[in-house]
Amino acid sequence: RKREFLADASGALLTRYPEGLARALEKIAAGPALARTSTATAHLYIANPLAVQGKSFMNLFSTHPPIEERLKALRAMA
């Protein structure tokens, strides 16, 4: 889960525009859920395609950190 934060930070340092990366992450997260996604391939996506809204207990076993935390970290870099 920490690799996503590291990738976000590296991208923000490379582009010098963390707000742009945050907006792109919002758009990716708002996209339609993919119908053919399985738990075996969920780790390959930028945002968790199997995310269930309002299920905080399932966050413990998620392969991705919550989008809100990633957005908060990116916007704190600005």
Rosetta constraint file for C-alpha pairs under 8 A:
AtomPair CA 1 CA 5 HARMONIC 7.44 0.50
AtomPair CA 1 CA 63 HARMONIC 5.93 0.50
AtomPair CA 1 CA 64 HARMONIC 5.28 0.50
AtomPair CA 1 CA 65 HARMONIC 5.67 0.50
AtomPair CA 2 CA 6 HARMONIC 6.31 0.50
AtomPair CA 2 CA 65 HARMONIC 7.79 0.50
AtomPair CA 3 CA 7 HARMONIC 5.98 0.50
AtomPair CA 4 CA 8 HARMONIC 6.07 0.50
AtomPair CA 4 CA 64 HARMONIC 7.17 0.50
AtomPair CA 4 CA 65 HARMONIC 7.38 0.50
AtomPair CA 4 CA 70 HARMONIC 7.98 0.50
AtomPair CA 5 CA 9 HARMONIC 6.15 0.50
AtomPair CA 5 CA 70 HARMONIC 6.56 0.50
AtomPair CA 5 CA 73 HARMONIC 7.81 0.50
AtomPair CA 6 CA 10 HARMONIC 6.04 0.50
AtomPair CA 7 CA 11 HARMONIC 6.04 0.50
AtomPair CA 8 CA 12 HARMONIC 6.13 0.50
AtomPair CA 8 CA 21 HARMONIC 7.77 0.50
AtomPair CA 8 CA 70 HARMONIC 7.64 0.50
AtomPair CA 8 CA 74 HARMONIC 6.96 0.50
AtomPair CA 9 CA 13 HARMONIC 6.18 0.50
AtomPair CA 9 CA 74 HARMONIC 7.11 0.50
AtomPair CA 10 CA 14 HARMONIC 6.06 0.50
AtomPair CA 11 CA 15 HARMONIC 6.02 0.50
AtomPair CA 11 CA 16 HARMONIC 7.95 0.50
AtomPair CA 11 CA 18 HARMONIC 7.71 0.50
AtomPair CA 11 CA 21 HARMONIC 7.67 0.50
AtomPair CA 12 CA 16 HARMONIC 5.31 0.50
AtomPair CA 12 CA 17 HARMONIC 5.69 0.50
AtomPair CA 12 CA 18 HARMONIC 4.63 0.50
AtomPair CA 12 CA 21 HARMONIC 6.96 0.50
AtomPair CA 12 CA 74 HARMONIC 7.43 0.50
AtomPair CA 12 CA 77 HARMONIC 7.87 0.50
AtomPair CA 13 CA 17 HARMONIC 7.61 0.50
AtomPair CA 13 CA 18 HARMONIC 7.77 0.50
AtomPair CA 17 CA 21 HARMONIC 6.85 0.50
AtomPair CA 17 CA 78 HARMONIC 7.53 0.50
AtomPair CA 18 CA 22 HARMONIC 6.17 0.50
AtomPair CA 18 CA 74 HARMONIC 5.56 0.50
AtomPair CA 18 CA 75 HARMONIC 6.45 0.50
AtomPair CA 18 CA 77 HARMONIC 6.58 0.50
AtomPair CA 18 CA 78 HARMONIC 6.09 0.50
AtomPair CA 19 CA 23 HARMONIC 6.20 0.50
AtomPair CA 19 CA 74 HARMONIC 6.88 0.50
AtomPair CA 19 CA 75 HARMONIC 6.07 0.50
AtomPair CA 19 CA 78 HARMONIC 6.88 0.50
AtomPair CA 20 CA 24 HARMONIC 6.24 0.50
AtomPair CA 21 CA 25 HARMONIC 6.14 0.50
AtomPair CA 21 CA 74 HARMONIC 7.55 0.50
AtomPair CA 22 CA 26 HARMONIC 6.25 0.50
AtomPair CA 22 CA 71 HARMONIC 5.52 0.50
AtomPair CA 22 CA 74 HARMONIC 6.12 0.50
AtomPair CA 22 CA 75 HARMONIC 6.97 0.50
AtomPair CA 23 CA 27 HARMONIC 6.36 0.50
AtomPair CA 24 CA 28 HARMONIC 6.24 0.50
AtomPair CA 25 CA 29 HARMONIC 6.08 0.50
AtomPair CA 25 CA 47 HARMONIC 7.79 0.50
AtomPair CA 25 CA 67 HARMONIC 7.72 0.50
AtomPair CA 25 CA 71 HARMONIC 7.56 0.50
AtomPair CA 26 CA 30 HARMONIC 6.10 0.50
AtomPair CA 26 CA 67 HARMONIC 7.80 0.50
AtomPair CA 26 CA 71 HARMONIC 7.89 0.50
AtomPair CA 27 CA 31 HARMONIC 6.33 0.50
AtomPair CA 28 CA 46 HARMONIC 7.89 0.50
AtomPair CA 28 CA 47 HARMONIC 6.96 0.50
AtomPair CA 29 CA 47 HARMONIC 6.07 0.50
AtomPair CA 29 CA 67 HARMONIC 7.32 0.50
AtomPair CA 33 CA 49 HARMONIC 5.98 0.50
AtomPair CA 33 CA 50 HARMONIC 7.60 0.50
AtomPair CA 34 CA 49 HARMONIC 6.59 0.50
AtomPair CA 37 CA 41 HARMONIC 6.65 0.50
AtomPair CA 37 CA 42 HARMONIC 6.74 0.50
AtomPair CA 37 CA 49 HARMONIC 7.01 0.50
AtomPair CA 37 CA 50 HARMONIC 7.48 0.50
AtomPair CA 38 CA 42 HARMONIC 6.19 0.50
AtomPair CA 38 CA 50 HARMONIC 7.86 0.50
AtomPair CA 39 CA 43 HARMONIC 7.84 0.50
AtomPair CA 39 CA 50 HARMONIC 7.66 0.50
AtomPair CA 41 CA 45 HARMONIC 7.67 0.50
AtomPair CA 42 CA 48 HARMONIC 6.37 0.50
AtomPair CA 42 CA 49 HARMONIC 6.33 0.50
AtomPair CA 42 CA 50 HARMONIC 7.06 0.50
AtomPair CA 42 CA 63 HARMONIC 7.53 0.50
AtomPair CA 43 CA 48 HARMONIC 7.45 0.50
AtomPair CA 43 CA 63 HARMONIC 6.02 0.50
AtomPair CA 43 CA 64 HARMONIC 7.35 0.50
AtomPair CA 45 CA 49 HARMONIC 6.97 0.50
AtomPair CA 47 CA 64 HARMONIC 6.87 0.50
AtomPair CA 47 CA 67 HARMONIC 7.24 0.50
AtomPair CA 48 CA 62 HARMONIC 7.97 0.50
AtomPair CA 48 CA 63 HARMONIC 7.41 0.50
AtomPair CA 48 CA 64 HARMONIC 5.83 0.50
AtomPair CA 55 CA 59 HARMONIC 7.06 0.50
AtomPair CA 56 CA 60 HARMONIC 7.62 0.50
AtomPair CA 58 CA 62 HARMONIC 6.45 0.50
AtomPair CA 59 CA 65 HARMONIC 7.67 0.50
AtomPair CA 59 CA 66 HARMONIC 7.56 0.50
AtomPair CA 65 CA 69 HARMONIC 6.89 0.50
AtomPair CA 65 CA 70 HARMONIC 7.02 0.50
AtomPair CA 66 CA 70 HARMONIC 6.62 0.50
AtomPair CA 67 CA 71 HARMONIC 6.07 0.50
AtomPair CA 68 CA 72 HARMONIC 6.09 0.50
AtomPair CA 69 CA 73 HARMONIC 6.19 0.50
AtomPair CA 70 CA 74 HARMONIC 6.20 0.50
AtomPair CA 71 CA 75 HARMONIC 6.07 0.50
AtomPair CA 72 CA 76 HARMONIC 6.09 0.50
AtomPair CA 73 CA 77 HARMONIC 6.62 0.50
AtomPair CA 74 CA 78 HARMONIC 7.19 0.50
